[in-house]
């Protein structure tokens, strides 16, 4: 296991994504959670618009649906930038396909 880990391709992309997100939370006006993502399970929540228009990804082909998850103030922000190394290269390809599907 030690040799495998020592020789495995390295990436800090996930770490950097979290750091960028934390920096935005600390230094920017990040806005509110979009209404369609807010908890609609408690009494009266739906009267506030919570959950309205939410698309459940598991109900869509491939478990993916084009839906906005970021607040308006952060739309277009990308935190995760995968590398071309190791298994992350496969993740990068999938992410690019999903972004094309979304039209971004």
Secondary structure, 3 states (H helix, E strand, C coil): CHHHHHHCCCCCHHHHHHHHHHHHHHHCCCCCCCHHHCCCCCCCHHHHCCCCCCCCHHHCHHHCCCCCCCCHHHCCCCCCCCCCCHHHHHHHHHHHHHHHHHCC
